[in-house]
């Protein structure tokens, strides 16, 4: 994780996590996308880590959900 991401976490922008690996972020995004809660945090993690569609599909996200994120997710 780069300096800017650590600084962002330290400043409290994302209060749930103090140190987050890419794998943990992918799992968290898939969990949030499957739930009916507000998905803004999931979108933020996707853009922060620059996630690819293939990563989300391999982690268990549905194809329809990943296609709906076409503007956010890298292909």
Backbone as JSON, one array per atom type, in Angstrom:
{
  "sequence": "XXXXXXXXXXXXXXXXXXXXXXXXXXXXXXXXXXXXXXXXXXXXXXXXXXXXXXXXXXXXXXXXXXXXXXXXXXX",
  "N": [[0.85, -1.16, 0.0], [0.54, 2.2, -0.82], [2.01, 5.4, 0.19], [0.11, 7.48, 0.16], [-2.36, 6.16, 0.39], [-2.08, 5.0, 2.92], [-1.91, 7.31, 4.42], [-4.45, 8.38, 3.99], [-6.07, 6.46, 5.24], [-5.12, 6.79, 7.83], [-5.93, 9.37, 8.42], [-8.57, 9.04, 8.79], [-10.46, 8.79, 6.79], [-11.48, 6.4, 5.93], [-12.82, 4.73, 8.28], [-13.2, 2.11, 9.09], [-11.08, 0.42, 8.56], [-7.7, -0.05, 9.4], [-5.37, -0.94, 8.26], [-5.19, -2.21, 5.15], [-5.1, -4.8, 2.91], [-4.79, -5.53, -0.61], [-6.15, -7.88, -1.31], [-7.89, -8.21, 0.86], [-9.4, -5.91, 0.51], [-10.69, -6.48, -1.9], [-12.3, -8.65, -1.14], [-13.91, -7.36, 0.74], [-15.24, -5.5, -0.88], [-16.74, -7.18, -2.57], [-18.4, -8.33, -0.64], [-19.82, -6.06, 0.2], [-21.08, -5.31, -2.17], [-22.82, -7.42, -2.52], [-24.58, -7.07, -0.44], [-27.46, -5.13, 0.58], [-26.95, -2.6, 1.38], [-25.74, 0.84, 1.44], [-23.73, 1.5, -1.32], [-21.59, 3.18, -1.74], [-19.17, 3.12, -0.31], [-18.04, 0.77, -1.24], [-17.66, 1.47, -3.93], [-15.77, 3.46, -3.58], [-13.56, 1.99, -2.59], [-13.07, 0.4, -4.81], [-12.22, 2.27, -6.74], [-10.04, 3.36, -5.37], [-8.19, 1.26, -5.14], [-8.0, 0.53, -7.77], [-9.35, -1.67, -9.05], [-9.82, -4.63, -11.02], [-12.2, -6.06, -13.29], [-12.07, -8.82, -13.55], [-10.85, -9.62, -11.15], [-12.87, -9.12, -9.27], [-14.86, -10.84, -10.19], [-13.63, -13.34, -9.82], [-13.51, -13.33, -7.07], [-16.11, -13.72, -6.35], [-18.2, -12.03, -7.05], [-21.24, -11.27, -8.8], [-21.79, -11.63, -12.33], [-23.52, -9.78, -13.54], [-23.5, -7.67, -11.7], [-20.83, -6.82, -11.85], [-20.72, -6.0, -14.52], [-22.44, -3.84, -14.36], [-20.81, -2.05, -13.13], [-19.16, -0.98, -15.01], [-18.09, 1.57, -15.69], [-16.48, 2.17, -13.55], [-14.83, 0.02, -12.84], [-11.8, -1.45, -13.91], [-11.05, -2.93, -17.07]],
  "CA": [[0.0, 0.0, 0.0], [1.35, 3.4, -0.94], [1.98, 6.39, 1.27], [-1.13, 8.25, 0.13], [-3.44, 5.33, 0.93], [-1.88, 4.9, 4.37], [-2.25, 8.61, 4.99], [-5.91, 8.49, 3.94], [-6.62, 5.63, 6.32], [-4.73, 7.38, 9.1], [-6.72, 10.58, 8.64], [-9.94, 8.69, 9.15], [-11.38, 8.79, 5.66], [-12.13, 5.1, 5.99], [-12.61, 4.42, 9.69], [-13.34, 0.7, 9.39], [-9.85, -0.32, 8.36], [-6.48, 0.69, 9.68], [-4.39, -1.39, 7.29], [-6.01, -3.03, 4.28], [-4.39, -5.34, 1.75], [-5.6, -5.56, -1.83], [-7.02, -9.05, -1.24], [-8.94, -7.9, 1.82], [-10.26, -4.91, -0.1], [-11.53, -7.16, -2.89], [-13.3, -9.41, -0.39], [-14.85, -6.39, 1.34], [-16.06, -4.93, -1.96], [-17.71, -8.2, -2.97], [-19.38, -8.44, 0.44], [-20.67, -4.87, 0.18], [-21.89, -5.34, -3.38], [-23.87, -8.42, -2.33], [-25.55, -6.57, 0.54], [-28.36, -4.08, 0.08], [-26.57, -1.34, 2.01], [-25.19, 1.87, 0.57], [-22.57, 0.95, -2.02], [-20.58, 4.21, -1.96], [-17.89, 2.69, 0.24], [-17.51, -0.22, -2.18], [-17.18, 2.21, -5.1], [-14.53, 4.13, -3.16], [-12.48, 1.0, -2.53], [-12.78, -0.02, -6.19], [-11.41, 3.29, -7.4], [-8.79, 3.55, -4.63], [-7.27, 0.18, -5.45], [-7.95, 0.29, -9.21], [-9.68, -3.08, -9.21], [-10.2, -5.14, -12.33], [-13.43, -6.84, -13.32], [-11.71, -10.23, -13.36], [-10.6, -9.83, -9.72], [-14.15, -9.16, -8.57], [-15.55, -12.07, -10.59], [-12.97, -14.46, -9.15], [-13.8, -13.27, -5.64], [-17.48, -14.14, -6.1], [-19.23, -11.06, -7.46], [-22.01, -11.74, -9.94], [-21.43, -11.04, -13.62], [-24.38, -8.61, -13.75], [-23.02, -6.59, -10.84], [-19.57, -6.32, -12.39], [-21.04, -5.29, -15.75], [-23.04, -2.55, -13.99], [-19.73, -1.19, -12.66], [-18.28, -0.82, -16.16], [-17.41, 2.86, -15.68], [-15.6, 2.27, -12.39], [-13.91, -1.11, -12.81], [-10.92, -1.6, -15.08], [-11.34, -4.17, -17.81]],
  "C": [[0.9, 1.23, 0.0], [1.16, 4.37, 0.2], [0.65, 7.12, 1.32], [-2.29, 7.45, 0.71], [-3.31, 5.19, 2.43], [-2.28, 6.2, 5.05], [-3.76, 8.78, 5.04], [-6.55, 7.68, 5.06], [-6.32, 6.25, 7.67], [-5.57, 8.61, 9.42], [-8.18, 10.29, 8.94], [-10.93, 8.73, 8.02], [-12.15, 7.48, 5.63], [-11.88, 4.55, 7.38], [-12.71, 2.94, 10.01], [-12.01, -0.03, 9.36], [-8.65, 0.54, 8.71], [-5.37, 0.3, 8.71], [-5.09, -2.44, 6.44], [-5.18, -3.51, 3.09], [-5.34, -5.35, 0.55], [-6.6, -6.73, -1.78], [-8.19, -8.82, -0.28], [-9.92, -6.88, 1.25], [-11.2, -5.54, -1.12], [-12.64, -7.95, -2.2], [-14.36, -8.48, 0.21], [-15.77, -5.79, 0.29], [-17.12, -5.93, -2.39], [-18.8, -8.35, -1.91], [-20.34, -7.26, 0.42], [-21.57, -4.83, -1.05], [-23.04, -6.34, -3.26], [-24.94, -7.94, -1.36], [-26.38, -5.45, -0.07], [-28.05, -2.71, 0.67], [-26.07, -0.35, 0.97], [-23.87, 1.4, -0.03], [-21.47, 1.98, -2.28], [-19.21, 3.82, -1.43], [-17.23, 1.65, -0.68], [-16.94, 0.47, -3.41], [-15.86, 2.92, -4.78], [-13.35, 3.19, -3.12], [-12.08, 0.54, -3.93], [-11.88, 1.0, -6.87], [-10.07, 3.51, -6.69], [-7.75, 2.5, -5.01], [-7.17, -0.11, -6.95], [-8.25, -1.16, -9.55], [-10.12, -3.4, -10.63], [-11.46, -5.99, -12.21], [-13.14, -8.31, -13.02], [-11.47, -10.55, -11.88], [-11.9, -9.98, -8.96], [-14.92, -10.43, -8.92], [-14.95, -13.29, -9.9], [-13.26, -14.5, -7.66], [-15.26, -13.6, -5.32], [-18.56, -13.14, -6.45], [-19.97, -11.6, -8.67], [-21.62, -10.97, -11.2], [-22.24, -9.76, -13.86], [-23.92, -7.42, -12.93], [-21.74, -5.98, -11.4], [-19.81, -5.54, -13.68], [-21.65, -3.92, -15.43], [-22.0, -1.55, -13.49], [-18.75, -0.84, -13.78], [-17.5, 0.5, -16.15], [-16.38, 3.01, -14.57], [-14.48, 1.24, -12.44], [-13.07, -1.12, -14.08], [-11.23, -2.92, -15.76], [-10.13, -4.81, -18.26]]
}
